[in-house]
Amino acid sequence: MKYAKASRTQIIAIHQRLVQVLEKVGEDHCKYIEPSSDHSVAQELNCSPNNVAGVRKELFGNLFKKSVPSDELLELRSQVNALQNKLGEVDGRLQDLEIKHNKLCETLSLNRLASVNHLTVMTTKRTA
């Protein structure tokens, strides 16, 4: 992509400033950290807002502009929290089952009822 009237030095300066004032949103979008914008970066660096927009689009992606209604956002957050809680519960149950399974295998081996050492499960610490 060509930048009208932007020198290599300006492109590098724009990139360095954008790294400081942009956040990635997904794979190919970004958003400015308030109160920055293409215009404010251009003013700081004494260049055209089109130059800033061009560098931003090429290196960081398009601006993320979709606004999610607050009710919808709250509902999504609530659902994420509920799923995280369920995941924690399931993880706890799985760990309990692993312990019970290993104790059963140990008991069967001690009583020489069956050779079950190959069935023991290595319990691992999980993070929620």
Secondary structure, 3 states (H helix, E strand, C coil): CCCCCCCHHHHHHHHHHHHHHEEEECCCEEEECCCCCHHHHHHHHCCCHHHHHHHHHHHCCEECCCCCCHHHHHHHHHHHHHHHHHHHHHHHHHHHHHHHHHHHHHHHHHCCCCCCHHHCCCCCCCCC
